[in-house]
Amino acid sequence: MKFLNKIFNYQIEKFNTYKVLKLKIFGISFKTKFSNKTNVNIDVKNLLEFLYSSNNKNFVEITKYPYVRKERDTKLIAFYLPQFHTISLNNKYIEQGFTEWTNVTKILPQFIGHYQPHLPVDVGFYDLTTDKIMYRQIELAKMYGIYGFCFYYYWFSGGKRLLETPLFNFLKNKELDIPFALCWANESWAKQWDGGNKEVMMEQKFSYDDCDKFFFDILPFWKDERYIKVNNRPLFIIYNPKLFKDEETIYFVKRLRELAKENGLGDLYIIGAKVFGNTDSTIYGMNASVEFYPNGHKNLKEIDLNGKILNKRFMSKVFDMEDAIKNKKFMPEVNYPMYKTVFPYWDNSARKAFQGGWVFQTTPDLYKEWLKDSINWTKKKHNPDEQFVFINAWNEWAEGAHLEPDRQFGYAFLEATKEVLEDRL
């Protein structure tokens, strides 16, 4: 500790109604002001070990034994974010050159033990304006047992689209050989990415006239031979069924089914996500609901960060994932058709550290147990042709939710996915 004290020392001084924490690291001084109610008794040794210890001790190398799919294996579908290229709207309202990587790379640890930033390996910091990176993403997905991707589709009132370039590149290139589906991200486009109405850049409104426009815009995807089907019906997810009035959502679903029959699709298999209070999507004429954790989590134990906070502006809640998974808090029983969703990790500090985000620091072993429970549940609840489990997500890097390998864990979450499937539950 004598050496540590030379490179790092601190003291706390009282000043009226505040405490002032004075830090000095390698001779560089820092000063932070806290309320007198705030505990700033930081454990110096733990802080230094956290700052300077190797951050890749949990790194898992790429597999030498790719996954071999069996016909009756549960189909794992990973949500896929196309926000990895510049668009004019983001350039105008956020900053020039903004992409998802902008958020990812600006965040720092906010408390002792906080894993940030999440930085990619293998696929690297990619640009999805071309389809080249998708070859590697598909290769990795197949190596580890991911059945398909569910792309977010950003379609707005009157037929405007955002972030569509990667999807249309994929549609045109039949060599990108992986099953896929679409999830209509039907909310307004806003800076905070929370479904709210603050700083809206493109508003989403319902129009009865838009129903036909939407159908024919998306029809080429549904007709693609790679598109995922349930009993020969294209699988389609609506992210927020409650965004519109009930009668509007009911009409939209009904009209899509009518047009599907008129255009040779037979019917659609429509699923509503369980977000913002939505539960049973069959009330809108849909076939089922799908979990969208962490949205909708309940009764989770929060972790006490007293004495560990490094940034007084940090407002996120940190949850105990070991307690949640070991005690099956993500495994509620329901009385309506539903599909399970798991996430490998979740930490949206990169987007909302100072706005009240969520942090769920998990491990590959905990994720593995949750995925195993979800597959077992699915085998009991669904017929073989309907056995899907969703993963949130393949590449939500700014939310810390990514199966794509990173510098901390490497291929560990992908390896955990493969091991669960290979157990042949």
C-alpha positions in Angstrom: 0.0 0.0 0.0 3.0 2.4 0.5 3.5 2.3 -3.3 -0.2 2.8 -4.0 -0.3 5.8 -1.6 2.5 7.4 -3.7 0.6 7.2 -6.9 -2.9 7.6 -5.4 -4.1 9.5 -2.3 -7.3 11.1 -1.3 -8.9 13.1 1.5 -12.4 14.2 2.4 -13.0 17.7 3.7 -16.2 19.3 4.9 -17.4 22.5 3.4 -20.7 23.9 4.7 -23.4 21.4 3.6 -21.0 19.6 1.3 -18.2 17.1 1.4 -15.3 17.6 -1.0 -13.4 14.5 -2.2 -9.9 15.4 -3.3 -8.1 12.8 -5.4 -4.5 12.7 -6.6 -3.4 10.0 -9.1 0.1 10.1 -10.4 0.3 13.7 -9.2 -2.8 14.8 -11.1 -5.4 16.4 -8.8 -9.2 15.9 -9.1 -11.9 17.4 -6.9 -15.5 16.3 -6.5 -18.3 17.9 -4.4 -20.9 15.7 -2.6 -23.8 16.2 -0.3 -23.0 15.6 3.3 -25.5 12.7 3.2 -23.4 11.0 0.5 -21.0 8.2 1.6 -17.7 8.7 -0.2 -15.6 6.4 1.9 -14.2 4.7 -1.2 -12.0 1.6 -0.6 -8.8 2.8 -2.2 -7.3 -0.6 -2.6 -10.4 -2.0 -4.3 -10.5 1.1 -6.6 -6.9 0.7 -7.7 -7.3 -3.1 -8.3 -10.4 -2.3 -10.4 -8.7 0.4 -12.4 -5.4 -1.4 -13.1 -6.2 -5.1 -13.0 -6.4 -7.0 -16.3 -9.8 -6.7 -17.8 -9.7 -9.9 -19.9 -9.3 -12.6 -17.3 -12.7 -13.9 -18.3 -11.9 -13.9 -22.0 -13.0 -17.1 -23.9 -11.3 -17.8 -27.3 -13.3 -18.7 -30.4 -14.5 -22.3 -30.6 -12.8 -25.0 -32.5 -16.0 -27.1 -32.7 -18.8 -25.3 -34.5 -22.4 -26.1 -33.5 -24.2 -28.8 -35.6 -27.9 -28.2 -35.7 -30.4 -30.9 -35.2 -33.9 -30.8 -36.8 -35.8 -30.5 -33.5 -33.5 -28.0 -31.8 -35.1 -25.0 -30.3 -34.7 -22.0 -32.7 -32.9 -19.1 -31.1 -33.6 -15.7 -32.7 -31.4 -12.8 -31.9 -32.7 -9.2 -32.3 -30.5 -7.2 -34.6 -29.9 -3.4 -34.5 -29.1 -1.7 -37.8 -27.9 1.6 -36.2 -24.3 1.3 -37.2 -24.1 3.8 -40.0 -24.7 7.5 -40.4 -28.0 9.0 -41.4 -28.9 12.6 -42.2 -31.4 12.8 -39.3 -28.9 11.9 -36.7 -26.3 14.1 -38.2 -28.8 17.0 -38.0 -30.2 16.5 -34.5 -27.5 14.7 -32.6 -24.1 15.3 -34.1 -22.3 14.9 -37.4 -21.1 11.3 -38.0 -23.2 9.9 -35.1 -23.7 6.1 -35.0 -24.3 3.6 -32.3 -20.5 3.5 -31.8 -20.6 7.2 -30.7 -22.5 6.2 -27.5 -20.5 3.0 -27.0 -17.1 4.6 -26.8 -17.9 7.7 -24.7 -18.9 5.9 -21.5 -16.5 5.2 -18.6 -17.0 3.1 -15.4 -19.5 4.8 -13.1 -18.8 2.7 -10.0 -16.2 0.3 -8.7 -16.7 -3.0 -10.5 -18.6 -1.4 -13.4 -17.8 -3.1 -16.7 -17.6 -0.2 -19.2 -17.0 0.5 -22.0 -18.1 -2.5 -24.0 -15.7 -2.7 -27.0 -15.9 -5.2 -29.8 -13.4 -7.8 -31.0 -13.6 -10.0 -34.1 -16.3 -8.0 -35.9 -14.7 -4.7 -34.8 -16.2 -1.2 -35.1 -18.2 -1.9 -38.3 -20.2 0.2 -40.8 -23.4 -1.4 -42.1 -23.7 0.7 -45.3 -22.2 -2.4 -47.0 -23.1 -6.0 -46.5 -19.5 -7.2 -46.0 -19.7 -7.4 -42.2 -22.8 -9.5 -42.4 -20.9 -12.4 -43.8 -18.9 -12.6 -40.6 -21.9 -12.0 -38.4 -23.8 -14.8 -40.0 -20.8 -17.1 -39.8 -20.4 -16.5 -36.1 -24.1 -16.9 -35.5 -24.2 -20.3 -37.2 -21.0 -21.4 -35.4 -22.7 -21.0 -32.0 -26.3 -22.1 -32.8 -28.2 -18.9 -33.5 -31.0 -19.9 -35.8 -31.7 -16.4 -37.2 -31.8 -12.7 -36.8 -34.9 -10.4 -36.1 -34.1 -7.1 -37.8 -35.6 -3.9 -36.4 -37.6 -2.2 -39.2 -38.0 1.6 -38.8 -41.0 2.6 -40.8 -42.9 5.9 -40.1 -46.2 7.6 -41.0 -46.5 8.2 -44.7 -43.9 5.6 -45.7 -40.7 7.2 -44.4 -37.9 4.8 -43.4 -34.8 5.1 -41.2 -31.8 2.7 -41.0 -33.2 0.7 -43.9 -29.9 0.4 -45.8 -28.6 -2.8 -44.1 -31.9 -4.5 -44.4 -32.3 -3.9 -48.1 -28.6 -4.9 -48.7 -29.4 -8.1 -46.9 -32.6 -8.6 -48.9 -30.8 -8.2 -52.2 -27.8 -10.5 -51.3 -29.0 -14.1 -51.2 -25.5 -15.2 -50.2 -26.2 -13.9 -46.8 -27.8 -17.2 -45.9 -29.5 -17.1 -42.5 -33.2 -17.1 -41.6 -34.6 -13.7 -40.6 -37.7 -11.9 -39.4 -38.7 -8.3 -38.9 -39.8 -6.4 -35.8 -41.5 -3.1 -36.6 -39.9 -0.6 -34.3 -43.1 1.5 -34.4 -42.2 4.3 -32.0 -41.2 7.9 -32.6 -37.5 8.5 -33.3 -36.2 10.4 -30.3 -32.8 11.2 -28.8 -33.4 9.4 -25.6 -34.4 6.0 -27.2 -37.0 5.4 -24.5 -40.3 5.4 -26.4 -41.1 8.8 -24.9 -41.8 12.2 -26.6 -38.8 14.1 -25.5 -36.7 15.6 -28.3 -38.6 13.8 -31.0 -36.8 13.8 -34.4 -39.4 11.9 -36.4 -42.9 11.3 -35.0 -44.8 8.1 -35.4 -48.5 8.5 -36.0 -51.3 6.1 -37.0 -53.2 6.5 -40.2 -55.7 4.0 -41.7 -54.3 4.9 -45.1 -50.8 3.8 -44.0 -51.9 0.2 -43.4 -51.8 -0.8 -47.1 -48.6 1.3 -47.7 -46.9 -0.6 -44.9 -47.9 -4.0 -46.1 -46.6 -3.5 -49.7 -43.4 -1.9 -48.4 -42.6 -4.9 -46.3 -44.0 -7.6 -48.7 -40.7 -8.3 -50.5 -39.2 -9.4 -47.2 -42.1 -11.7 -46.3 -41.8 -13.3 -49.7 -38.1 -14.0 -49.4 -37.2 -17.7 -49.1 -35.1 -17.0 -46.0 -37.9 -15.4 -44.1 -38.8 -17.3 -40.8 -42.3 -18.8 -40.9 -44.5 -20.5 -38.3 -46.6 -23.2 -39.9 -45.9 -21.5 -43.3 -47.0 -18.0 -41.9 -44.3 -15.2 -41.9 -43.4 -14.3 -38.3 -43.8 -10.6 -37.6 -43.3 -8.7 -34.4 -44.8 -5.3 -33.5 -42.6 -3.7 -30.8 -45.2 -1.5 -29.1 -48.9 -2.6 -29.6 -50.0 0.0 -27.1 -48.6 3.0 -29.0 -51.8 3.4 -30.9 -55.4 3.3 -29.8 -56.7 -0.3 -29.3 -59.1 0.0 -32.2 -56.3 1.2 -34.5 -54.0 -1.6 -33.6 -56.8 -4.1 -34.1 -57.6 -2.7 -37.5 -53.9 -2.7 -38.5 -53.5 -6.4 -37.6 -56.7 -7.3 -39.4 -55.8 -5.4 -42.5 -52.4 -7.0 -42.7 -54.0 -10.5 -42.5 -56.5 -9.5 -45.3 -53.7 -8.3 -47.6 -51.6 -11.3 -46.8 -54.3 -13.6 -48.1 -54.9 -11.5 -51.2 -51.2 -11.5 -52.1 -50.5 -15.2 -51.8 -49.0 -15.4 -48.2 -52.0 -17.2 -46.7 -51.7 -15.6 -43.3 -49.2 -14.0 -40.9 -48.0 -15.0 -37.5 -48.0 -11.7 -35.6 -46.5 -11.3 -32.2 -46.7 -8.2 -29.9 -43.8 -7.4 -27.5 -44.4 -7.1 -23.8 -43.4 -3.5 -23.3 -44.9 -0.4 -21.6 -47.6 -2.5 -19.9 -48.6 -4.7 -22.8 -49.2 -8.3 -21.8 -51.6 -10.4 -23.8 -51.4 -9.3 -27.4 -54.1 -11.7 -28.6 -56.6 -8.9 -27.6 -55.4 -7.1 -30.7 -56.0 -10.2 -32.9 -52.3 -11.2 -32.7 -51.1 -14.8 -32.3 -48.9 -14.4 -29.2 -46.8 -12.1 -27.1 -43.0 -12.1 -26.7 -41.1 -11.0 -23.6 -38.7 -8.1 -24.1 -36.6 -8.1 -20.9 -35.4 -6.1 -19.2 -38.7 -4.2 -20.0 -41.3 -5.5 -17.7 -39.0 -6.9 -15.0 -40.5 -7.2 -11.5 -39.3 -7.7 -7.9 -35.6 -7.6 -8.7 -33.2 -7.0 -5.9 -31.1 -3.8 -6.3 -27.4 -3.8 -5.4 -26.2 -1.3 -2.9 -23.5 0.9 -4.4 -22.8 2.9 -1.2 -19.1 3.8 -1.2 -18.6 2.5 -4.7 -19.9 5.4 -6.9 -17.2 7.1 -8.9 -19.4 9.7 -10.7 -22.0 11.7 -8.6 -24.1 12.2 -11.8 -24.7 8.4 -12.2 -28.4 7.7 -11.8 -28.9 4.2 -13.1 -30.2 1.3 -10.9 -28.0 -1.8 -10.7 -29.8 -5.1 -10.2 -28.7 -8.5 -8.8 -28.8 -10.9 -11.7 -27.7 -13.9 -9.6 -30.7 -13.5 -7.3 -33.0 -12.9 -10.3 -31.9 -16.0 -12.3 -31.3 -18.4 -9.4 -34.8 -17.6 -8.0 -36.5 -17.8 -11.4 -37.7 -14.2 -11.3 -37.6 -14.1 -15.1 -39.8 -17.2 -15.4 -43.4 -16.1 -14.7 -46.3 -18.3 -15.7 -48.9 -16.7 -18.0 -52.3 -17.8 -19.3 -51.8 -16.6 -22.9 -49.5 -17.6 -25.8 -46.0 -16.2 -25.1 -42.4 -16.6 -26.2 -39.4 -16.3 -23.9 -36.6 -13.7 -24.2 -33.3 -13.6 -22.5 -30.4 -11.2 -22.6 -26.7 -12.0 -22.2 -26.0 -8.7 -20.4 -27.7 -5.4 -20.1 -26.2 -2.0 -19.3 -27.6 1.1 -21.1 -25.3 3.5 -19.2 -23.8 4.5 -22.6 -27.2 6.0 -23.4 -28.8 6.8 -20.1 -26.2 6.8 -17.3 -27.4 10.2 -16.1 -31.1 9.8 -16.9 -32.0 6.8 -14.8 -30.9 3.7 -16.8 -30.6 0.1 -15.8 -27.6 -2.1 -15.2 -27.8 -5.9 -15.1 -24.3 -7.2 -14.7 -24.5 -10.9 -15.5 -22.0 -13.6 -16.3 -21.9 -16.3 -19.0 -22.8 -19.0 -16.5 -25.9 -17.0 -15.3 -27.0 -16.4 -18.8 -26.5 -20.0 -19.6 -28.8 -21.1 -16.7 -31.5 -18.6 -17.8 -31.3 -19.7 -21.4 -31.6 -23.4 -20.4 -34.6 -22.6 -18.2 -36.2 -20.7 -21.1 -35.6 -23.5 -23.6 -37.1 -26.1 -21.1 -40.1 -23.9 -20.6 -40.5 -23.5 -24.4 -40.4 -27.2 -25.0 -43.2 -27.7 -22.5 -45.4 -24.9 -23.8 -45.1 -24.9 -27.6 -45.5 -27.4 -30.4 -42.2 -28.3 -32.2 -42.9 -25.9 -35.1 -43.4 -23.0 -32.6 -40.3 -23.5 -30.4 -38.6 -20.2 -30.6 -36.6 -18.4 -27.9 -35.5 -14.8 -28.5 -32.3 -13.2 -27.4 -32.0 -9.5 -26.7 -29.7 -9.0 -28.6 -27.1 -9.8 -31.2 -25.6 -6.3 -31.3 -27.2 -3.8 -28.9 -23.8 -2.4 -28.0 -24.9 0.8 -26.4 -27.2 -1.2 -24.1 -24.4 -3.7 -23.3 -26.6 -6.5 -24.7 -24.6 -8.2 -27.4 -23.7 -11.8 -28.3 -21.0 -10.4 -30.5 -17.7 -10.9 -28.8 -16.0 -8.2 -26.7 -12.7 -7.5 -25.0 -13.9 -8.5 -21.6 -15.6 -11.9 -22.2 -14.5 -12.7 -25.8 -16.8 -15.4 -27.2 -18.0 -16.5 -23.7 -21.7 -15.7 -24.2 -21.7 -17.3 -27.6 -20.0 -20.4 -26.1 -22.6 -20.6 -23.4 -25.4 -20.4 -26.0 -23.8 -23.3 -27.9 -23.3 -25.4 -24.8 -27.0 -25.1 -23.8 -28.1 -26.3 -27.3 -25.6 -29.1 -27.3 -27.0 -30.5 -24.1 -30.0 -31.5 -26.3 -32.5 -30.6 -23.5 
